Amino acid sequence: MKRLLLVCILSISIIVVVFSPKHSLADSAEGKHDIDISLSPSDVLFDLKNMKPGDWAPRTLTVNNKGKLDFEYQMSITNEGDYMLFNELVLEVADGNNELWNGKLKDFNGLSNRSLKANESEDLEFTLRFPEELGNEFQGKEVHFKLVFVAEGKEEGQDDTENPGDDPSDSEDPDDEGGVKGIDKETNDKDTESVDGIVNDGDSSGGSTLPNTAANMFNYIFIGAYLLIIGGLIFLISLKRKRSKVSEI
């Protein structure tokens, strides 16, 4: 019986190790990075279905400084799809009462550098508008773009400044080639994150992307079946031993 109990404990331990989040061990080993920007939501900010002329969609994006040092960050937009509707959509960006940008996606050339202290965050308000004057030829056109955020360490002696809505043309594009270049974790002086914006003519109403639960469901079924088999074996062994004792009597 002790051997059977030991097998059960080892089996449960293996399940916990296999299906536990893999990144938790890596994070604890590496510790906090000097420069570490994160976004919430982290994957998709806009996922809009059946958007038509006159529609608009407000969203809030939280920018977090999870690193050990203060940083400055910039934001840029890269087009990942067709240009027809992308060139006409209007984007508004604000941080509370200050308007940072109001114009077409195609004309967006970055925000002024924004400062964020370590372990602090700020909310940016985005509104995507489908101009009502656009004709039916734009109906159903798909748009896929990325909002790219690049954080860099502040130079020594550089004072914190407010984040006024300066002329965006004064800021440099953090990614001349387009797209996300990744994270410079080796030097810990630069970090890049991005979120998607998607507009298409789907069959459902607009909203956030539904999570892909197929993999998780398979894991739960596998664990449940595994535990059920172990429980069944324990029951059969116990029943067999009881019958053996009864026959001996």
C-alpha positions in Angstrom: 0.0 0.0 0.0 2.9 2.3 0.8 4.4 1.6 -2.6 1.1 2.5 -4.3 0.8 5.7 -2.3 4.4 6.7 -3.4 3.5 6.0 -7.0 0.5 8.3 -6.7 2.5 11.1 -5.1 5.2 10.9 -7.8 2.5 10.9 -10.6 0.9 14.0 -9.2 4.3 15.7 -8.8 5.1 15.0 -12.4 1.8 16.5 -13.5 2.4 19.7 -11.5 5.9 20.1 -13.0 4.8 19.4 -16.6 1.8 21.7 -16.6 3.0 24.5 -14.4 3.8 27.9 -16.2 7.2 27.5 -17.7 8.0 31.2 -17.5 7.8 31.4 -13.8 11.0 29.6 -13.2 12.8 31.6 -15.9 11.6 34.9 -14.4 12.7 34.0 -10.9 16.1 33.0 -12.2 16.7 36.0 -14.3 15.2 38.6 -12.0 14.0 42.0 -13.0 15.6 43.6 -16.1 17.0 47.1 -16.0 14.6 48.2 -18.7 11.3 46.3 -19.0 8.2 47.7 -20.6 4.9 45.8 -20.7 1.5 46.6 -22.1 -2.0 45.8 -20.9 -3.7 44.4 -22.9 -0.6 42.7 -24.2 -1.7 41.2 -27.5 -4.6 42.9 -29.2 -6.0 46.4 -28.5 -8.5 46.6 -31.4 -10.3 43.6 -32.8 -13.3 45.1 -34.6 -15.8 43.2 -36.7 -18.2 44.7 -39.2 -16.9 48.2 -38.7 -18.6 50.6 -41.1 -18.4 54.4 -41.9 -19.3 56.5 -38.9 -18.3 53.9 -36.3 -15.7 54.5 -33.6 -14.1 52.3 -30.9 -12.4 53.7 -27.7 -9.8 51.6 -25.9 -7.5 52.1 -22.9 -3.9 50.8 -23.0 -1.8 50.7 -19.9 1.9 51.1 -20.2 3.9 49.6 -17.3 7.5 50.0 -16.2 8.4 46.7 -14.7 12.1 47.3 -14.8 14.6 48.5 -12.1 15.3 51.8 -13.9 13.3 54.8 -15.1 12.9 54.9 -18.9 11.6 57.0 -21.8 9.4 55.4 -24.4 8.2 56.1 -27.9 5.3 54.8 -29.9 5.1 54.1 -33.6 2.6 52.4 -35.9 3.5 49.8 -38.6 1.0 48.6 -41.2 0.8 44.8 -41.5 -1.8 44.5 -44.2 -3.6 46.3 -47.0 -3.2 50.1 -47.3 -6.6 51.1 -48.8 -8.5 51.4 -45.5 -5.4 51.8 -43.3 -4.7 55.1 -45.1 -8.2 56.4 -44.2 -8.8 55.4 -40.6 -8.4 58.1 -38.0 -6.7 57.5 -34.6 -6.9 59.7 -31.5 -4.5 59.3 -28.7 -4.7 61.1 -25.3 -3.4 60.8 -21.8 -6.2 62.0 -19.6 -6.9 65.6 -20.6 -4.0 66.0 -23.1 -4.5 65.2 -26.7 -1.4 63.6 -28.1 -2.5 62.8 -31.6 -5.5 63.2 -33.8 -5.1 62.2 -37.4 -5.0 59.4 -40.0 -3.1 56.2 -39.2 -0.9 56.7 -42.3 0.2 60.2 -41.1 1.2 59.0 -37.6 5.0 59.5 -37.1 5.4 58.9 -33.4 4.7 60.5 -30.1 7.1 62.7 -28.2 9.3 60.8 -25.7 7.4 59.9 -22.6 9.0 59.3 -19.2 7.9 56.6 -16.8 9.5 55.8 -13.5 10.3 52.3 -12.3 7.3 50.3 -11.0 4.9 52.9 -12.3 2.3 52.9 -15.1 0.2 55.2 -17.1 -3.0 54.9 -19.2 -3.2 56.0 -22.8 -6.7 56.5 -24.3 -7.0 55.4 -28.0 -10.0 56.0 -30.3 -10.1 54.5 -33.8 -12.6 56.1 -36.2 -14.0 54.9 -39.5 -14.7 58.2 -41.3 -18.4 58.4 -42.2 -17.7 60.0 -45.6 -16.0 56.9 -46.9 -17.9 55.0 -49.6 -19.1 51.4 -49.9 -15.8 50.4 -51.6 -14.2 50.5 -48.1 -16.8 48.2 -46.5 -15.3 44.9 -45.5 -11.7 45.9 -46.2 -9.3 44.4 -43.6 -6.8 46.4 -41.7 -4.0 45.0 -39.5 -1.5 47.3 -37.8 0.8 47.3 -34.8 1.3 49.8 -32.1 5.0 49.5 -31.3 6.4 50.8 -28.0 10.2 51.1 -27.5 11.6 51.9 -24.0 15.2 53.1 -23.5 17.1 54.0 -20.4 17.5 57.6 -19.5 20.9 59.2 -19.7 22.6 60.0 -16.4 21.7 63.4 -15.1 18.7 63.7 -17.4 15.8 65.3 -15.5 12.3 64.0 -15.5 10.0 66.1 -17.7 6.3 66.3 -18.2 4.8 64.6 -21.3 3.3 67.5 -23.2 1.8 67.0 -26.6 4.8 68.3 -28.5 5.1 68.1 -32.3 5.4 64.4 -33.0 7.7 65.1 -35.9 10.5 65.9 -33.5 10.7 62.3 -32.4 12.5 59.7 -34.3 11.0 56.5 -35.6 12.2 53.7 -33.3 11.9 51.1 -36.0 12.9 52.3 -39.5 12.5 48.9 -41.1 9.0 48.4 -39.9 7.7 45.7 -37.5 9.0 44.7 -34.1 12.7 44.1 -33.8 12.5 42.3 -30.4 14.1 42.9 -27.0 17.6 43.9 -26.2 17.8 41.9 -23.0 21.5 41.3 -23.0 22.4 44.9 -22.4 19.2 45.6 -20.5 19.1 49.2 -21.9 16.2 48.8 -24.4 12.9 46.9 -24.6 10.2 46.6 -27.2 6.6 45.6 -27.0 3.6 45.8 -29.4 -0.1 45.3 -29.6 -2.2 44.6 -32.7 -5.1 46.6 -34.2 -7.4 44.6 -36.4 -10.4 45.7 -38.4 -12.3 43.4 -40.7 -15.7 42.4 -41.9 -16.3 39.4 -39.6 -19.6 37.7 -38.7 -19.6 38.7 -35.0 -19.8 42.0 -33.2 -16.6 43.9 -32.2 -14.7 43.0 -29.1 -11.6 41.4 -27.7 -10.3 38.2 -29.3 -11.6 35.1 -27.5 -8.9 33.1 -25.9 -7.8 29.9 -27.5 -8.9 27.3 -24.9 -8.4 24.2 -27.0 -5.0 23.4 -25.7 -6.0 24.1 -22.1 -9.1 21.9 -22.4 -6.9 19.0 -23.7 -4.6 19.4 -20.7 -7.5 19.3 -18.3 -9.0 16.2 -20.0 -5.6 14.5 -19.9 -5.1 15.3 -16.2 -8.6 14.2 -15.3 -8.2 10.9 -17.1 -4.8 10.3 -15.6 -6.2 10.9 -12.0 -9.3 8.8 -12.8 -7.1 5.8 -13.8 -5.0 6.2 -10.7 -8.1 6.3 -8.5 -9.5 3.3 -10.3 -6.3 1.3 -9.7 -6.3 2.2 -6.0 -10.0 1.1 -5.7 -9.4 -2.2 -7.5 -6.3 -3.0 -5.3 -8.2 -2.1 -2.1 -11.2 -4.2 -3.2 -8.9 -7.2 -4.0 -7.2 -7.0 -0.6 -10.6 -6.9 1.2 -11.8 -9.9 -0.7 -8.5 -11.7 0.1 -9.0 -11.0 3.8 -12.7 -12.2 3.7 -11.7 -15.4 2.0 -9.0 -16.1 4.6 -11.6 -15.8 7.3 
